[in-house]
């Protein structure tokens, strides 16, 4: 998907822009990159607003609908691929060997006859292969804004699922096989799922709850990310224009980055874990379940505060332009001072936590 590839490129550029710079020249480069990301975000918003207006204009007339139902046998651990240009997708894990596909096709026109004619251009293709099924909605015409398909699909809970949409929300629950969801304009919500590989959207929020997986990738350009009750070996979580909240989760490795939003991690830290939280202009908040961790916190125009006593290993003073303050019990001599980077140990040490923000505050809080 070319659009998905461009999303990854934009997000990668945003992540570079969100790093805390150490030198003035680097600050200039980061500022330029940040302005470029903001420009792309604004262009994206304008384009989306234009498409919404065009879609609303195309759908002012009469509407025609038509139901669709199909079954496909894939086995208990088969594969389902769904491609839907426009419309919502609801996908639920169930028993049996079959995929049950229920859909509603909708089309609009200037007249009733025009709506029915537009509906005839909407096709749902179901292709069965050995242990797999491909489902695709086809909207004829290059700018088909007056038609959509809403899917409700029941799939064997052990099946692997791949969903790609251009316009519409995606909701997945009870799927324990490998899961990949890519959307352009819409939110993604996944609950009680296993082996989540990727949840990616260009414009919309992402919510992941009660998931058990190995390596997880979540990214969005124009929405927030909420992660709750995730068990994973590693989690790569990124957003440009929203908050990123992780709670009651367990992972050995976490990368959580936002350009403009708040980043928060609360819960148990693995003894040998590595955790990196970054934001360009938002607050960073860590709420560990225990007091044992190693810390590296860096901010240029914010403050660092800790509810835990920190034994400082290394501390670098800022130059004349630095305004970061470190405030907290056991931080530095007397617990106060100016610092660009704070390195220290809480309790008996253990997991390494890196917290970075350019202009936001950093807080390590007790539950």
C-alpha positions in Angstrom: 0.0 0.0 0.0 1.7 3.2 -1.1 -0.2 5.3 1.3 0.9 3.1 4.2 4.5 3.4 3.1 4.2 7.2 3.1 2.8 7.1 6.6 5.8 5.2 7.8 8.1 7.8 6.2 6.3 10.7 7.7 6.3 9.1 11.2 10.0 8.3 10.9 10.7 11.9 10.1 8.6 13.0 13.0 10.5 10.7 15.4 13.8 12.2 14.3 12.3 15.7 15.0 11.1 14.6 18.4 14.6 13.8 19.7 16.0 16.1 22.4 18.9 18.0 20.8 22.2 18.5 22.5 23.7 21.3 20.5 22.3 24.6 19.1 22.9 23.4 15.5 21.0 20.3 16.1 18.2 22.3 17.6 17.9 24.2 14.4 17.8 21.0 12.3 15.1 19.6 14.6 13.1 22.8 14.4 13.2 22.7 10.6 12.1 19.0 10.6 9.3 19.8 13.1 8.0 22.6 10.9 8.0 20.2 7.9 6.0 17.6 9.9 3.6 20.3 11.0 3.3 21.5 7.4 2.5 17.9 6.2 0.0 17.5 9.0 -1.8 20.7 8.0 -1.8 19.7 4.3 -3.2 16.3 5.3 -6.0 18.0 7.4 -6.9 20.3 4.5 -7.0 17.3 2.1 -9.2 15.3 4.5 -11.5 18.3 4.9 -11.8 18.6 1.2 -12.7 14.9 0.8 -15.3 15.2 3.6 -16.9 18.1 1.9 -16.9 16.2 -1.5 -18.3 13.1 0.2 -21.1 15.1 1.9 -21.9 16.8 -1.4 -22.1 13.4 -3.2 -24.4 12.0 -0.5 -27.1 14.6 -0.3 -29.5 12.8 -2.6 -31.5 9.5 -2.1 -29.7 6.4 -0.8 -30.0 2.8 -2.0 -28.9 -0.1 0.1 -28.3 -3.8 -0.5 -27.3 -6.6 2.0 -24.7 -9.1 1.2 -23.9 -12.5 2.9 -21.3 -15.1 2.2 -19.5 -18.0 3.8 -15.9 -19.1 3.3 -14.1 -22.1 4.8 -10.6 -21.3 6.0 -10.1 -23.7 8.9 -9.5 -22.9 12.6 -6.1 -21.3 11.9 -6.6 -20.0 8.4 -6.0 -16.6 6.9 -8.4 -13.8 6.1 -7.6 -10.7 4.1 -10.0 -7.8 3.8 -9.7 -4.7 1.6 -12.4 -2.0 1.9 -12.1 1.4 0.2 -14.9 3.0 2.2 -17.0 1.9 5.2 -16.6 0.6 8.7 -15.3 -2.9 9.5 -16.3 -4.9 12.6 -14.5 -8.2 13.0 -15.1 -10.8 15.8 -13.5 -14.1 16.6 -15.8 -17.1 16.9 -15.8 -20.9 16.7 -15.9 -23.2 13.7 -14.0 -23.3 10.5 -15.9 -20.7 8.4 -15.7 -17.0 7.9 -19.2 -15.5 7.9 -19.3 -12.2 5.9 -22.3 -9.9 6.4 -22.2 -6.5 4.6 -24.4 -3.6 3.7 -23.7 -1.8 0.5 -24.8 1.8 0.3 -24.8 4.3 -2.6 -26.2 7.8 -3.2 -27.5 9.5 -6.3 -29.4 12.6 -7.4 -32.6 10.4 -7.8 -33.7 7.0 -6.6 -32.8 5.6 -10.0 -29.4 7.2 -9.8 -28.8 5.7 -6.4 -29.7 2.2 -7.6 -27.5 2.7 -10.6 -24.6 3.7 -8.4 -25.3 0.7 -6.2 -24.8 -1.6 -9.1 -21.2 -0.4 -9.4 -20.5 -1.7 -5.9 -19.1 -5.2 -5.9 -18.0 -7.5 -3.1 -15.5 -10.2 -4.2 -14.9 -13.3 -2.1 -12.1 -15.6 -3.2 -11.4 -18.9 -1.4 -8.0 -20.5 -1.4 -6.6 -23.5 0.6 -6.9 -22.3 4.2 -7.5 -18.7 3.3 -10.1 -16.2 2.0 -9.7 -12.8 0.3 -12.6 -10.4 0.6 -12.5 -7.2 -1.4 -15.0 -4.4 -1.9 -14.7 -2.8 -5.3 -16.1 0.7 -6.0 -16.1 1.4 -9.7 -14.6 4.7 -10.7 -11.5 6.6 -9.5 -13.4 9.0 -7.3 -16.3 7.0 -6.0 -17.4 9.2 -3.1 -21.0 8.2 -3.2 -20.7 4.6 -2.1 -19.5 2.5 0.8 -19.6 -0.9 2.3 -20.0 -1.7 6.0 -18.6 -5.2 6.9 -19.5 -7.3 9.9 -17.4 -10.5 9.9 -17.1 -13.5 12.2 -13.8 -15.4 11.8 -12.4 -18.4 13.6 -10.7 -17.1 16.7 -7.4 -18.7 15.8 -7.2 -17.3 12.3 -4.8 -14.6 11.1 -6.4 -11.4 9.9 -5.2 -8.6 7.6 -7.4 -5.5 7.1 -6.7 -2.6 4.9 -9.1 0.4 4.6 -9.1 3.9 3.1 -12.1 5.5 4.8 -13.8 4.0 7.9 -13.3 2.7 11.4 -12.0 -0.8 12.2 -13.0 -2.7 15.3 -11.5 -6.1 16.1 -12.2 -8.4 19.1 -11.5 -12.0 20.0 -9.0 -12.7 17.3 -6.1 -14.7 18.7 -4.1 -15.2 15.5 -1.8 -12.7 13.8 -3.4 -9.3 13.3 -2.5 -6.5 11.0 -4.7 -3.4 10.4 -3.8 -0.5 8.1 -6.2 2.5 7.6 -5.9 5.9 6.1 -8.9 7.8 7.4 -10.4 6.1 10.5 -9.8 4.9 14.0 -8.6 1.4 15.0 -9.8 -0.4 18.1 -8.6 -3.9 19.0 -9.7 -5.8 22.2 -8.9 -9.3 23.5 -6.5 -10.1 20.6 -3.3 -12.1 20.2 -0.2 -11.7 18.1 -0.8 -8.1 17.1 1.8 -7.3 14.5 0.7 -3.8 13.3 -2.0 -1.3 13.9 -1.4 1.7 11.7 -3.7 4.6 10.6 -2.9 8.0 9.0 -5.8 9.9 10.6 -7.5 8.5 13.7 -7.0 7.2 17.2 -5.7 3.7 18.0 -6.8 1.7 21.0 -5.4 -1.7 22.0 -6.6 -3.5 25.1 -6.1 -7.0 26.6 -3.6 -8.2 24.0 -1.0 -10.9 24.2 1.7 -10.7 21.6 5.4 -10.8 20.8 6.4 -7.7 18.8 3.8 -4.9 18.4 3.9 -1.9 16.1 1.3 0.9 16.6 1.4 4.2 14.8 -0.8 7.1 13.8 -0.3 10.6 12.4 -3.4 12.4 13.5 -4.7 10.8 16.7 -3.9 9.5 20.1 -2.7 6.0 21.1 -4.2 4.1 24.1 -2.6 0.8 25.3 -4.0 -1.1 28.2 -3.3 -4.6 29.5 -0.8 -5.5 26.8 1.7 -8.4 27.3 4.4 -8.3 24.7 8.1 -8.8 24.2 8.5 -5.4 22.5 6.1 -2.5 21.7 6.9 0.3 19.2 4.3 3.0 19.7 4.3 6.3 17.8 2.1 9.2 17.1 2.6 12.7 15.8 -0.5 14.7 16.9 -1.9 13.0 20.0 -1.3 11.7 23.5 0.2 8.2 24.0 -0.9 6.4 27.1 0.3 2.9 28.2 -1.2 1.4 31.4 -1.3 -2.0 33.2 0.9 -3.5 30.6 4.0 -5.7 30.6 6.7 -5.6 28.0 10.5 -6.2 27.9 11.1 -3.3 25.4 8.9 -0.2 24.9 9.5 2.7 22.5 6.8 5.4 22.9 7.1 8.6 21.0 4.8 11.6 20.3 5.7 14.8 18.6 3.2 17.1 20.3 1.3 15.0 22.8 1.8 13.7 26.3 3.5 10.3 26.8 2.7 8.2 29.9 3.7 4.8 31.0 2.3 3.2 34.2 2.7 -0.4 35.4 5.3 -3.0 36.1 8.8 -2.7 34.5 10.6 -5.9 33.6 13.8 -6.5 35.5 15.9 -6.5 32.4 13.6 -4.2 30.4 14.4 -1.1 28.3 11.9 1.7 28.1 12.2 4.9 26.0 9.6 7.7 26.2 9.9 10.8 24.1 7.9 13.9 23.2 8.9 17.1 21.5 6.6 19.4 23.3 4.4 17.2 25.6 4.8 16.0 29.1 6.5 12.8 29.9 5.1 10.8 32.9 6.4 7.5 34.3 4.4 5.7 37.1 6.3 2.5 37.9 4.8 -0.2 40.0 8.1 -0.6 42.0 10.9 1.7 43.0 13.8 -0.2 41.3 14.9 1.3 38.0 17.8 3.1 36.3 16.9 6.5 34.9 18.1 8.9 32.2 16.0 12.0 31.9 16.6 14.9 29.5 14.8 18.1 28.9 15.8 21.5 27.6 13.0 23.8 28.4 11.1 21.8 31.0 11.5 20.4 34.5 12.4 16.9 35.9 10.6 15.8 39.0 10.7 12.5 40.9 8.7 11.1 43.8 11.4 8.5 44.2 14.9 9.3 45.7 17.4 9.2 42.9 21.1 8.4 43.4 22.8 10.5 40.8 25.5 8.9 38.7 26.2 11.7 36.3 25.0 15.2 35.8 25.8 17.8 33.2 25.1 21.5 33.8 23.4 23.5 31.1 25.0 26.5 29.4 23.7 30.1 29.8 20.7 29.4 27.6 19.6 26.3 29.5 16.4 26.6 31.6 15.7 23.0 32.6 15.2 22.5 36.4 15.6 19.2 38.2 13.4 19.0 41.3 13.0 16.0 43.5 14.1 14.2 46.6 17.7 12.8 46.3 18.3 14.6 42.9 21.7 16.2 42.9 23.2 18.0 45.9 20.4 19.3 48.0 17.8 18.0 45.6 17.9 21.0 43.3 19.9 22.4 40.4 20.1 23.0 36.7 20.6 20.0 34.4 20.4 19.0 30.8 20.7 15.2 31.4 20.0 13.4 34.7 21.3 9.9 35.1 20.7 8.0 38.3 19.4 4.9 40.1 16.2 4.4 42.1 16.2 1.6 44.7 18.2 -1.3 43.5 18.2 -0.3 39.9 17.3 -2.8 37.1 15.2 -1.7 34.1 16.6 1.2 32.2 14.2 4.1 31.6 15.0 6.9 29.1 12.8 10.0 29.3 13.3 12.8 26.8 11.3 16.0 26.0 12.5 19.2 24.4 10.0 21.6 26.0 7.8 19.4 28.2 8.1 18.5 31.8 9.2 15.1 33.0 7.6 13.5 36.0 8.4 10.2 37.8 5.4 9.6 40.1 4.4 7.0 42.7 1.1 5.2 42.3 
